């Protein structure tokens, strides 16, 4: 199974809400995590498996 890769500016659905990817980082174990800002301005980090592209 491959991880889905998102880039800053992508509109996504998280496990909690819809948001915009604002940060992409690699963990020490080699996984990618994505910082997503929601409509309230809160930023949470998710793995690619927890995100889905939002359809316009």
N, CA, C, O and CB atoms as a CASP TS submission, in Angstrom:
PFRMAT TS
TARGET T0000
AUTHOR 0000-0000-0000
METHOD Language model
MODEL 1
PARENT N/A
ATOM      1  N   UNK     1       0.848  -1.172   0.000  1.00  0.00           N
ATOM      2  CA  UNK     1       0.000   0.000   0.000  1.00  0.00           C
ATOM      3  C   UNK     1       0.892   1.233   0.000  1.00  0.00           C
ATOM      4  O   UNK     1       1.859   1.296   0.759  1.00  0.00           O
ATOM      5  CB  UNK     1      -0.964  -0.001   1.218  1.00  0.00           C
ATOM      6  N   UNK     2       0.580   2.211  -0.840  1.00  0.00           N
ATOM      7  CA  UNK     2       1.373   3.439  -0.921  1.00  0.00           C
ATOM      8  C   UNK     2       0.626   4.575  -0.250  1.00  0.00           C
ATOM      9  O   UNK     2      -0.604   4.603  -0.218  1.00  0.00           O
ATOM     10  CB  UNK     2       1.692   3.797  -2.389  1.00  0.00           C
ATOM     11  N   UNK     3       1.395   5.509   0.284  1.00  0.00           N
ATOM     12  CA  UNK     3       0.800   6.695   0.901  1.00  0.00           C
ATOM     13  C   UNK     3       0.389   7.680  -0.183  1.00  0.00           C
ATOM     14  O   UNK     3       1.072   7.818  -1.198  1.00  0.00           O
ATOM     15  CB  UNK     3       1.787   7.358   1.895  1.00  0.00           C
ATOM     16  N   UNK     4      -0.717   8.357   0.033  1.00  0.00           N
ATOM     17  CA  UNK     4      -1.131   9.434  -0.844  1.00  0.00           C
ATOM     18  C   UNK     4      -0.346  10.670  -0.450  1.00  0.00           C
ATOM     19  O   UNK     4      -0.185  10.951   0.738  1.00  0.00           O
ATOM     20  CB  UNK     4      -2.670   9.684  -0.763  1.00  0.00           C
ATOM     21  N   UNK     5       0.141  11.406  -1.427  1.00  0.00           N
ATOM     22  CA  UNK     5       0.929  12.600  -1.136  1.00  0.00           C
ATOM     23  C   UNK     5       0.113  13.830  -1.492  1.00  0.00           C
ATOM     24  O   UNK     5      -0.443  13.937  -2.585  1.00  0.00           O
ATOM     25  CB  UNK     5       2.274  12.587  -1.911  1.00  0.00           C
ATOM     26  N   UNK     6       0.056  14.752  -0.546  1.00  0.00           N
ATOM     27  CA  UNK     6      -0.616  16.022  -0.744  1.00  0.00           C
ATOM     28  C   UNK     6       0.421  17.127  -0.704  1.00  0.00           C
ATOM     29  O   UNK     6       1.510  16.938  -0.163  1.00  0.00           O
ATOM     30  CB  UNK     6      -1.715  16.251   0.322  1.00  0.00           C
ATOM     31  N   UNK     7       0.094  18.281  -1.273  1.00  0.00           N
ATOM     32  CA  UNK     7       1.008  19.411  -1.258  1.00  0.00           C
ATOM     33  C   UNK     7       0.326  20.618  -0.628  1.00  0.00           C
ATOM     34  O   UNK     7      -0.903  20.666  -0.568  1.00  0.00           O
ATOM     35  CB  UNK     7       1.492  19.741  -2.683  1.00  0.00           C
ATOM     36  N   UNK     8       1.099  21.593  -0.157  1.00  0.00           N
ATOM     37  CA  UNK     8       0.488  22.787   0.436  1.00  0.00           C
ATOM     38  C   UNK     8      -0.507  23.433  -0.538  1.00  0.00           C
ATOM     39  O   UNK     8      -0.238  23.575  -1.731  1.00  0.00           O
ATOM     40  CB  UNK     8       1.581  23.807   0.836  1.00  0.00           C
ATOM     41  N   UNK     9      -1.646  23.812   0.004  1.00  0.00           N
ATOM     42  CA  UNK     9      -2.708  24.420  -0.799  1.00  0.00           C
ATOM     43  C   UNK     9      -3.802  23.458  -1.205  1.00  0.00           C
ATOM     44  O   UNK     9      -4.866  23.889  -1.648  1.00  0.00           O
ATOM     45  CB  UNK     9      -2.125  25.023  -2.019  1.00  0.00           C
ATOM     46  N   UNK    10      -3.563  22.146  -1.062  1.00  0.00           N
ATOM     47  CA  UNK    10      -4.587  21.160  -1.418  1.00  0.00           C
ATOM     48  C   UNK    10      -5.765  21.246  -0.446  1.00  0.00           C
ATOM     49  O   UNK    10      -5.578  21.381   0.763  1.00  0.00           O
ATOM     50  CB  UNK    10      -3.992  19.728  -1.416  1.00  0.00           C
ATOM     51  N   UNK    11      -6.960  21.169  -0.983  1.00  0.00           N
ATOM     52  CA  UNK    11      -8.204  21.158  -0.213  1.00  0.00           C
ATOM     53  C   UNK    11      -8.523  19.703   0.120  1.00  0.00           C
ATOM     54  O   UNK    11      -8.658  18.875  -0.780  1.00  0.00           O
ATOM     55  CB  UNK    11      -9.389  21.839  -1.007  1.00  0.00           C
ATOM     56  N   UNK    12      -8.643  19.389   1.420  1.00  0.00           N
ATOM     57  CA  UNK    12      -8.812  17.996   1.840  1.00  0.00           C
ATOM     58  C   UNK    12      -9.898  17.858   2.903  1.00  0.00           C
ATOM     59  O   UNK    12     -10.272  18.820   3.574  1.00  0.00           O
ATOM     60  CB  UNK    12      -7.492  17.440   2.372  1.00  0.00           C
ATOM     61  N   UNK    13     -10.386  16.634   3.029  1.00  0.00           N
ATOM     62  CA  UNK    13     -11.241  16.244   4.146  1.00  0.00           C
ATOM     63  C   UNK    13     -10.375  15.453   5.112  1.00  0.00           C
ATOM     64  O   UNK    13      -9.657  14.542   4.703  1.00  0.00           O
ATOM     65  CB  UNK    13     -12.489  15.405   3.667  1.00  0.00           C
ATOM     66  N   UNK    14     -10.441  15.799   6.401  1.00  0.00           N
ATOM     67  CA  UNK    14      -9.738  15.048   7.433  1.00  0.00           C
ATOM     68  C   UNK    14     -10.744  14.149   8.130  1.00  0.00           C
ATOM     69  O   UNK    14     -11.903  14.063   7.722  1.00  0.00           O
ATOM     70  CB  UNK    14      -9.029  15.998   8.451  1.00  0.00           C
ATOM     71  N   UNK    15     -10.300  13.487   9.172  1.00  0.00           N
ATOM     72  CA  UNK    15     -11.225  12.679   9.955  1.00  0.00           C
ATOM     73  C   UNK    15     -12.198  13.559  10.732  1.00  0.00           C
ATOM     74  O   UNK    15     -13.236  13.079  11.189  1.00  0.00           O
ATOM     75  CB  UNK    15     -10.458  11.770  10.911  1.00  0.00           C
ATOM     76  N   UNK    16     -11.870  14.855  10.888  1.00  0.00           N
ATOM     77  CA  UNK    16     -12.713  15.769  11.657  1.00  0.00           C
ATOM     78  C   UNK    16     -13.500  16.765  10.813  1.00  0.00           C
ATOM     79  O   UNK    16     -14.669  17.023  11.097  1.00  0.00           O
ATOM     80  CB  UNK    16     -11.869  16.518  12.621  1.00  0.00           C
ATOM     81  N   UNK    17     -12.879  17.327   9.782  1.00  0.00           N
ATOM     82  CA  UNK    17     -13.490  18.427   9.029  1.00  0.00           C
ATOM     83  C   UNK    17     -12.753  18.614   7.704  1.00  0.00           C
ATOM     84  O   UNK    17     -11.866  17.841   7.343  1.00  0.00           O
ATOM     85  CB  UNK    17     -13.468  19.746   9.856  1.00  0.00           C
ATOM     86  N   UNK    18     -13.148  19.651   7.006  1.00  0.00           N
ATOM     87  CA  UNK    18     -12.487  20.030   5.767  1.00  0.00           C
ATOM     88  C   UNK    18     -11.421  21.068   6.076  1.00  0.00           C
ATOM     89  O   UNK    18     -11.594  21.877   6.988  1.00  0.00           O
ATOM     90  CB  UNK    18     -13.506  20.571   4.732  1.00  0.00           C
ATOM     91  N   UNK    19     -10.318  21.058   5.327  1.00  0.00           N
ATOM     92  CA  UNK    19      -9.268  22.034   5.566  1.00  0.00           C
ATOM     93  C   UNK    19      -8.320  22.154   4.388  1.00  0.00           C
ATOM     94  O   UNK    19      -8.516  21.548   3.335  1.00  0.00           O
ATOM     95  CB  UNK    19      -8.499  21.671   6.804  1.00  0.00           C
ATOM     96  N   UNK    20      -7.277  22.962   4.600  1.00  0.00           N
ATOM     97  CA  UNK    20      -6.266  23.210   3.584  1.00  0.00           C
ATOM     98  C   UNK    20      -4.920  22.733   4.114  1.00  0.00           C
ATOM     99  O   UNK    20      -4.553  23.033   5.250  1.00  0.00           O
ATOM    100  CB  UNK    20      -6.213  24.719   3.196  1.00  0.00           C
ATOM    101  N   UNK    21      -4.189  21.991   3.294  1.00  0.00           N
ATOM    102  CA  UNK    21      -2.849  21.550   3.682  1.00  0.00           C
ATOM    103  C   UNK    21      -1.941  22.776   3.701  1.00  0.00           C
ATOM    104  O   UNK    21      -1.839  23.496   2.708  1.00  0.00           O
ATOM    105  CB  UNK    21      -2.296  20.446   2.699  1.00  0.00           C
ATOM    106  N   UNK    22      -1.277  23.012   4.845  1.00  0.00           N
ATOM    107  CA  UNK    22      -0.366  24.153   4.949  1.00  0.00           C
ATOM    108  C   UNK    22       1.069  23.740   5.248  1.00  0.00           C
ATOM    109  O   UNK    22       1.975  24.570   5.164  1.00  0.00           O
ATOM    110  CB  UNK    22      -0.848  25.096   6.020  1.00  0.00           C
ATOM    111  N   UNK    23       1.296  22.467   5.598  1.00  0.00           N
ATOM    112  CA  UNK    23       2.629  22.014   5.969  1.00  0.00           C
ATOM    113  C   UNK    23       2.779  20.536   5.640  1.00  0.00           C
ATOM    114  O   UNK    23       1.841  19.756   5.800  1.00  0.00           O
ATOM    115  CB  UNK    23       2.898  22.267   7.466  1.00  0.00           C
ATOM    116  N   UNK    24       3.965  20.159   5.179  1.00  0.00           N
ATOM    117  CA  UNK    24       4.272  18.757   4.896  1.00  0.00           C
ATOM    118  C   UNK    24       5.603  18.451   5.562  1.00  0.00           C
ATOM    119  O   UNK    24       6.581  19.172   5.363  1.00  0.00           O
ATOM    120  CB  UNK    24       4.321  18.464   3.342  1.00  0.00           C
ATOM    121  N   UNK    25       5.644  17.377   6.357  1.00  0.00           N
ATOM    122  CA  UNK    25       6.868  17.016   7.083  1.00  0.00           C
ATOM    123  C   UNK    25       7.071  15.510   7.045  1.00  0.00           C
ATOM    124  O   UNK    25       6.125  14.731   6.924  1.00  0.00           O
ATOM    125  CB  UNK    25       6.808  17.511   8.548  1.00  0.00           C
ATOM    126  N   UNK    26       8.337  15.131   7.151  1.00  0.00           N
ATOM    127  CA  UNK    26       8.681  13.714   7.289  1.00  0.00           C
ATOM    128  C   UNK    26       8.968  13.429   8.757  1.00  0.00           C
ATOM    129  O   UNK    26       9.605  14.234   9.437  1.00  0.00           O
ATOM    130  CB  UNK    26       9.910  13.334   6.394  1.00  0.00           C
ATOM    131  N   UNK    27       8.497  12.284   9.244  1.00  0.00           N
ATOM    132  CA  UNK    27       8.789  11.871  10.616  1.00  0.00           C
ATOM    133  C   UNK    27      10.125  11.126  10.626  1.00  0.00           C
ATOM    134  O   UNK    27      10.609  10.723   9.569  1.00  0.00           O
ATOM    135  CB  UNK    27       7.640  10.972  11.195  1.00  0.00           C
ATOM    136  N   UNK    28      10.726  10.939  11.796  1.00  0.00           N
ATOM    137  CA  UNK    28      11.972  10.171  11.862  1.00  0.00           C
ATOM    138  C   UNK    28      11.841   8.741  11.321  1.00  0.00           C
ATOM    139  O   UNK    28      12.822   8.156  10.863  1.00  0.00           O
ATOM    140  CB  UNK    28      12.454  10.119  13.289  1.00  0.00           C
ATOM    141  N   UNK    29      10.633   8.188  11.376  1.00  0.00           N
ATOM    142  CA  UNK    29      10.429   6.826  10.867  1.00  0.00           C
ATOM    143  C   UNK    29      10.209   6.782   9.352  1.00  0.00           C
ATOM    144  O   UNK    29      10.046   5.706   8.778  1.00  0.00           O
ATOM    145  CB  UNK    29       9.244   6.191  11.566  1.00  0.00           C
ATOM    146  N   UNK    30      10.206   7.953   8.708  1.00  0.00           N
ATOM    147  CA  UNK    30      10.066   7.992   7.256  1.00  0.00           C
ATOM    148  C   UNK    30       8.653   8.162   6.744  1.00  0.00           C
ATOM    149  O   UNK    30       8.431   8.107   5.534  1.00  0.00           O
ATOM    150  CB  UNK    30      10.617   6.768   6.689  1.00  0.00           C
ATOM    151  N   UNK    31       7.692   8.368   7.628  1.00  0.00           N
ATOM    152  CA  UNK    31       6.307   8.618   7.209  1.00  0.00           C
ATOM    153  C   UNK    31       6.120  10.111   6.924  1.00  0.00           C
ATOM    154  O   UNK    31       6.815  10.946   7.503  1.00  0.00           O
ATOM    155  CB  UNK    31       5.298   8.137   8.303  1.00  0.00           C
ATOM    156  N   UNK    32       5.206  10.438   6.056  1.00  0.00           N
ATOM    157  CA  UNK    32       4.858  11.831   5.794  1.00  0.00           C
ATOM    158  C   UNK    32       3.648  12.209   6.631  1.00  0.00           C
ATOM    159  O   UNK    32       2.700  11.433   6.750  1.00  0.00           O
ATOM    160  CB  UNK    32       4.577  12.063   4.288  1.00  0.00           C
ATOM    161  N   UNK    33       3.683  13.408   7.213  1.00  0.00           N
ATOM    162  CA  UNK    33       2.529  13.962   7.909  1.00  0.00           C
ATOM    163  C   UNK    33       2.216  15.316   7.292  1.00  0.00           C
ATOM    164  O   UNK    33       3.101  16.027   6.817  1.00  0.00           O
ATOM    165  CB  UNK    33       2.791  14.085   9.447  1.00  0.00           C
ATOM    166  N   UNK    34       0.926  15.653   7.313  1.00  0.00           N
ATOM    167  CA  UNK    34       0.445  16.852   6.641  1.00  0.00           C
ATOM    168  C   UNK    34      -0.269  17.741   7.641  1.00  0.00           C
ATOM    169  O   UNK    34      -1.200  17.303   8.316  1.00  0.00           O
ATOM    170  CB  UNK    34      -0.489  16.493   5.468  1.00  0.00           C
ATOM    171  N   UNK    35       0.166  18.991   7.737  1.00  0.00           N
ATOM    172  CA  UNK    35      -0.490  19.961   8.600  1.00  0.00           C
ATOM    173  C   UNK    35      -1.683  20.539   7.865  1.00  0.00           C
ATOM    174  O   UNK    35      -1.547  21.083   6.769  1.00  0.00           O
ATOM    175  CB  UNK    35       0.489  21.080   9.034  1.00  0.00           C
ATOM    176  N   UNK    36      -2.862  20.418   8.479  1.00  0.00           N
ATOM    177  CA  UNK    36      -4.098  20.876   7.847  1.00  0.00           C
ATOM    178  C   UNK    36      -4.745  21.939   8.728  1.00  0.00           C
ATOM    179  O   UNK    36      -4.998  21.712   9.912  1.00  0.00           O
ATOM    180  CB  UNK    36      -5.078  19.688   7.605  1.00  0.00           C
ATOM    181  N   UNK    37      -5.008  23.104   8.134  1.00  0.00           N
ATOM    182  CA  UNK    37      -5.687  24.188   8.850  1.00  0.00           C
ATOM    183  C   UNK    37      -7.174  24.120   8.542  1.00  0.00           C
ATOM    184  O   UNK    37      -7.575  24.102   7.378  1.00  0.00           O
ATOM    185  CB  UNK    37      -5.102  25.582   8.457  1.00  0.00           C
ATOM    186  N   UNK    38      -7.997  24.080   9.597  1.00  0.00           N
ATOM    187  CA  UNK    38      -9.447  24.026   9.396  1.00  0.00           C
ATOM    188  C   UNK    38     -10.031  25.434   9.323  1.00  0.00           C
ATOM    189  O   UNK    38      -9.292  26.417   9.383  1.00  0.00           O
ATOM    190  CB  UNK    38     -10.123  23.226  10.530  1.00  0.00           C
ATOM    191  N   UNK    39     -11.340  25.535   9.194  1.00  0.00           N
ATOM    192  CA  UNK    39     -12.020  26.820   9.044  1.00  0.00           C
ATOM    193  C   UNK    39     -11.878  27.720  10.269  1.00  0.00           C
ATOM    194  O   UNK    39     -12.045  28.935  10.169  1.00  0.00           O
ATOM    195  CB  UNK    39     -13.479  26.591   8.759  1.00  0.00           C
ATOM    196  N   UNK    40     -11.572  27.131  11.423  1.00  0.00           N
ATOM    197  CA  UNK    40     -11.421  27.897  12.658  1.00  0.00           C
ATOM    198  C   UNK    40      -9.982  28.337  12.879  1.00  0.00           C
ATOM    199  O   UNK    40      -9.696  29.004  13.873  1.00  0.00           O
ATOM    200  CB  UNK    40     -11.897  27.079  13.844  1.00  0.00           C
ATOM    201  N   UNK    41      -9.074  27.985  11.986  1.00  0.00           N
ATOM    202  CA  UNK    41      -7.678  28.358  12.095  1.00  0.00           C
ATOM    203  C   UNK    41      -6.825  27.386  12.881  1.00  0.00           C
ATOM    204  O   UNK    41      -5.633  27.632  13.064  1.00  0.00           O
ATOM    205  CB  UNK    41      -7.578  29.681  12.707  1.00  0.00           C
ATOM    206  N   UNK    42      -7.397  26.290  13.351  1.00  0.00           N
ATOM    207  CA  UNK    42      -6.645  25.282  14.089  1.00  0.00           C
ATOM    208  C   UNK    42      -5.871  24.401  13.108  1.00  0.00           C
ATOM    209  O   UNK    42      -6.383  24.032  12.051  1.00  0.00           O
ATOM    210  CB  UNK    42      -7.593  24.422  14.970  1.00  0.00           C
ATOM    211  N   UNK    43      -4.628  24.071  13.474  1.00  0.00           N
ATOM    212  CA  UNK    43      -3.794  23.208  12.636  1.00  0.00           C
ATOM    213  C   UNK    43      -3.588  21.880  13.359  1.00  0.00           C
ATOM    214  O   UNK    43      -3.182  21.840  14.520  1.00  0.00           O
ATOM    215  CB  UNK    43      -2.420  23.888  12.310  1.00  0.00           C
ATOM    216  N   UNK    44      -3.874  20.809  12.649  1.00  0.00           N
ATOM    217  CA  UNK    44      -3.647  19.457  13.155  1.00  0.00           C
ATOM    218  C   UNK    44      -2.864  18.692  12.103  1.00  0.00           C
ATOM    219  O   UNK    44      -2.943  18.992  10.911  1.00  0.00           O
ATOM    220  CB  UNK    44      -4.996  18.733  13.494  1.00  0.00           C
ATOM    221  N   UNK    45      -2.105  17.699  12.555  1.00  0.00           N
ATOM    222  CA  UNK    45      -1.290  16.900  11.646  1.00  0.00           C
ATOM    223  C   UNK    45      -1.903  15.515  11.459  1.00  0.00           C
ATOM    224  O   UNK    45      -2.377  14.888  12.406  1.00  0.00           O
ATOM    225  CB  UNK    45       0.149  16.782  12.174  1.00  0.00           C
ATOM    226  N   UNK    46      -1.878  15.051  10.191  1.00  0.00           N
ATOM    227  CA  UNK    46      -2.473  13.771   9.823  1.00  0.00           C
ATOM    228  C   UNK    46      -1.539  13.030   8.885  1.00  0.00           C
ATOM    229  O   UNK    46      -0.726  13.646   8.195  1.00  0.00           O
ATOM    230  CB  UNK    46      -3.856  13.970   9.166  1.00  0.00           C
ATOM    231  N   UNK    47      -1.651  11.716   8.859  1.00  0.00           N
ATOM    232  CA  UNK    47      -0.966  10.932   7.841  1.00  0.00           C
ATOM    233  C   UNK    47      -1.808  10.979   6.572  1.00  0.00           C
ATOM    234  O   UNK    47      -2.977  11.361   6.612  1.00  0.00           O
ATOM    235  CB  UNK    47      -0.730   9.455   8.315  1.00  0.00           C
ATOM    236  N   UNK    48      -1.225  10.597   5.466  1.00  0.00           N
ATOM    237  CA  UNK    48      -1.953  10.593   4.196  1.00  0.00           C
ATOM    238  C   UNK    48      -3.164   9.677   4.216  1.00  0.00           C
ATOM    239  O   UNK    48      -4.140   9.928   3.509  1.00  0.00           O
ATOM    240  CB  UNK    48      -1.032  10.181   3.078  1.00  0.00           C
ATOM    241  N   UNK    49      -3.117   8.611   5.019  1.00  0.00           N
ATOM    242  CA  UNK    49      -4.241   7.686   5.106  1.00  0.00           C
ATOM    243  C   UNK    49      -5.482   8.318   5.744  1.00  0.00           C
ATOM    244  O   UNK    49      -6.599   7.853   5.518  1.00  0.00           O
ATOM    245  CB  UNK    49      -3.833   6.463   5.895  1.00  0.00           C
ATOM    246  N   UNK    50      -5.292   9.365   6.529  1.00  0.00           N
ATOM    247  CA  UNK    50      -6.408  10.023   7.227  1.00  0.00           C
ATOM    248  C   UNK    50      -7.001  11.163   6.407  1.00  0.00           C
ATOM    249  O   UNK    50      -7.973  11.787   6.833  1.00  0.00           O
ATOM    250  CB  UNK    50      -5.943  10.555   8.580  1.00  0.00           C
ATOM    251  N   UNK    51      -6.436  11.440   5.249  1.00  0.00           N
ATOM    252  CA  UNK    51      -6.911  12.550   4.419  1.00  0.00           C
ATOM    253  C   UNK    51      -7.527  12.043   3.125  1.00  0.00           C
ATOM    254  O   UNK    51      -7.128  11.008   2.591  1.00  0.00           O
ATOM    255  CB  UNK    51      -5.764  13.515   4.107  1.00  0.00           C
ATOM    256  N   UNK    52      -8.499  12.786   2.637  1.00  0.00           N
ATOM    257  CA  UNK    52      -9.123  12.507   1.351  1.00  0.00           C
ATOM    258  C   UNK    52      -9.215  13.818   0.575  1.00  0.00           C
ATOM    259  O   UNK    52      -9.555  14.850   1.154  1.00  0.00           O
ATOM    260  CB  UNK    52     -10.535  11.852   1.530  1.00  0.00           C
ATOM    261  N   UNK    53      -8.919  13.794  -0.723  1.00  0.00           N
ATOM    262  CA  UNK    53      -9.054  15.018  -1.514  1.00  0.00           C
ATOM    263  C   UNK    53     -10.498  15.496  -1.508  1.00  0.00           C
ATOM    264  O   UNK    53     -11.425  14.697  -1.632  1.00  0.00           O
ATOM    265  CB  UNK    53      -8.573  14.788  -2.957  1.00  0.00           C
ATOM    266  N   UNK    54     -10.682  16.808  -1.364  1.00  0.00           N
ATOM    267  CA  UNK    54     -12.024  17.385  -1.416  1.00  0.00           C
ATOM    268  C   UNK    54     -12.370  17.668  -2.875  1.00  0.00           C
ATOM    269  O   UNK    54     -11.542  18.169  -3.636  1.00  0.00           O
ATOM    270  CB  UNK    54     -12.116  18.691  -0.552  1.00  0.00           C
ATOM    271  N   UNK    55     -13.573  17.348  -3.243  1.00  0.00           N
ATOM    272  CA  UNK    55     -14.044  17.616  -4.592  1.00  0.00           C
ATOM    273  C   UNK    55     -14.723  18.980  -4.611  1.00  0.00           C
ATOM    274  O   UNK    55     -15.541  19.284  -3.742  1.00  0.00           O
ATOM    275  CB  UNK    55     -15.014  16.502  -5.079  1.00  0.00           C
ATOM    276  N   UNK    56     -14.391  19.785  -5.582  1.00  0.00           N
ATOM    277  CA  UNK    56     -14.974  21.137  -5.673  1.00  0.00           C
ATOM    278  C   UNK    56     -16.432  21.113  -6.048  1.00  0.00           C
ATOM    279  O   UNK    56     -17.057  22.167  -6.163  1.00  0.00           O
ATOM    280  CB  UNK    56     -14.219  21.968  -6.679  1.00  0.00           C
TER
END
